[in-house]
Amino acid sequence: MINRITLLLSTILFLSAPALLFAESGTGDDVRTLEIEGHDNLRYDVEEFTAEPGEQLQIVFKTISNMPPQAMKHNIVLLKADADVDAFANASMMARDNDYIAPGMEDQMIVNTEMIGGGETSTVEFTVPETPGEYVYICTFPGHYGAGMKGVLIVK
């Protein structure tokens, strides 16, 4: 009797394995994940990366810092190709109540992570623009962009 139950359970598991695998993989198979860190030296560890037009990207962003969040937080704001990066950065660093994203200028962004402190992670997923070109990403915490905390997504 135990052998029949074992055989029956084994058969059920064998037959359902493909369905279980499919459920686990979901639609995430066509999403590429990119991990980026922001550091106390006001730099991203990835300052340039490429993607194909229309590609699905997921950015997993982590702040590496021993400083208190009031003094050191980071985000990633990916801007449209025609955005005025300097104007956006200058206006955003004054927008403390809006997580350092300039109100009224959100239409210049493609995507942004949360503003996070040391040890925290923020994940965003987006579709890469269809138009080839260079898309700048910056940290909008006061003074960080001016100190050089920026990078570029190259779509080709």
GIDATA-V583958 format. One record per residue. RES is the residue in one letter. OMEGA is omega in whole degrees, -180 to 180 (NA if undefined). NEAR is the number of other C-alpha atoms within 12 Angstrom. Layout:
# GIDATA-V583958
res = <RES	RES>
omega = <OMEGA	OMEGA>
near = <NEAR	NEAR>
This chain:
# GIDATA-V583958
res = <M	I	N	R	I	T	L	L	L	S	T	I	L	F	L	S	A	P	A	L	L	F	A	E	S	G	T	G	D	D	V	R	T	L	E	I	E	G	H	D	N	L	R	Y	D	V	E	E	F	T	A	E	P	G	E	Q	L	Q	I	V	F	K	T	I	S	N	M	P	P	Q	A	M	K	H	N	I	V	L	L	K	A	D	A	D	V	D	A	F	A	N	A	S	M	M	A	R	D	N	D	Y	I	A	P	G	M	E	D	Q	M	I	V	N	T	E	M	I	G	G	G	E	T	S	T	V	E	F	T	V	P	E	T	P	G	E	Y	V	Y	I	C	T	F	P	G	H	Y	G	A	G	M	K	G	V	L	I	V	K>
omega = <-180	179	179	179	178	179	180	179	178	179	179	179	-180	-178	-178	-178	179	179	178	179	180	-179	-180	-177	177	180	-177	-178	-177	178	177	-179	178	178	-180	177	171	-173	179	179	178	177	168	177	173	-178	177	173	-179	177	178	177	178	-180	174	180	172	176	173	-173	-179	175	177	-177	173	-178	177	-177	179	-178	-174	172	177	169	171	174	178	-175	175	-176	-177	-180	173	-172	-179	-180	179	-179	-179	179	-177	-177	176	-173	-178	-178	179	179	178	171	-176	176	-180	179	-179	-180	177	-178	169	-180	174	173	172	172	-173	178	-177	179	-179	-179	175	-177	175	176	-178	175	179	178	180	-176	176	179	-180	-179	-176	169	-173	168	-176	174	-174	176	-174	178	180	179	176	-180	-177	177	-179	170	178	-180	178	NA>
near = <7	8	9	10	11	12	13	14	15	14	13	15	15	14	13	14	15	13	14	14	15	13	13	12	13	12	12	15	16	16	22	23	21	25	24	31	37	42	31	25	22	30	31	32	22	25	26	22	26	24	29	22	21	18	23	23	29	26	33	26	36	32	37	28	25	18	18	17	19	16	17	29	43	49	47	48	43	39	36	32	25	19	23	21	30	24	20	36	39	24	26	34	30	20	21	18	13	19	27	35	37	28	20	13	24	25	20	28	31	27	29	34	36	28	35	34	28	26	21	26	26	28	26	28	25	26	23	33	28	19	20	19	22	27	36	37	43	49	47	44	42	32	27	31	34	21	18	24	34	37	30	26	34	25	25	18>
